Amino acid sequence: MKNKAYTKLSAALIVLSLINLAVSLVFIMALPDKVPTHFTADMVCDGEGSKWNGLIFSVVIAVIMPLGLFMAKKTANVEKNSKPLFISLPVIEIVLIALNWLINSLMKTNVKPGEKAAVNFMWLMPLVFSVLYIIIGNLFPTVRHNRAFGLRLPWTLKNKNCWNLTHRFAGKITVLTGIVLAVLTIVMKAAGSGDVFFFTALMVSVGVITIIPSVYAFTHRNA
């Protein structure tokens, strides 16, 4: 992929983030001044605040996308990493926007502190992340050595062989974690598990795909 194609991709993603910001603004303007802003792992409201707090995540997306795209263009070896960049960047933005609207939807529940949200969204989070894991995991082995994208650990950045070995290993672990998380989420949702389970499963999955590849990279730092 030439830099011109990357520029077009960047422009499209930036426009999408700005559209999301605009639509979120319209949505939030229609909400009451005070809305639920914080929930426990089992979806019980434990905090209220200004509805404008809900705009923060939309603004963050609109800010970090241009910055991330600029940094990737400068240091991610765009020519050699065209495939993983072209697939992963849109997927990541879609996931961020999905999380943004999850937050917006929770603010609209109008529950008070101590009340549990009638609509249960928590089980969707591990399911969304499991899809992300499977996609990103399949791309990991194709990521070439760079300083902006991938598992940028001290040992992988210093050693290209360690980089390649770690990304092949991390790809397998991440895909496997995604599959297990998806199956577990569907089974436990059917069994009527509480929201704490889904939150815990998501946190454990994050630990698995970060800690295990990091340990692998360290043990293969001199490969």
Secondary structure, DSSP 8 states (H G I E B T S, - for coil): --HHHHHHHHHHHHHHHHHHHHHHHHHHHTS-SEEEEEE-TTSBEEEEEEGGGGHHHHHHHHHHHHHHHHHHHHHS-TTTTHHHHHHHHHHHHHHHHHHHHHHHHHHTT---TT-B-SS--TTHHHHHHHHHHHHHHHHGGG--S-SSSS---HHHHH-HHHHHHHHHHHHHHHHHHHHHHHHHHHHHHHTT--HHHHHHHHHHHHHHHHHHHHHHHHHTTT-
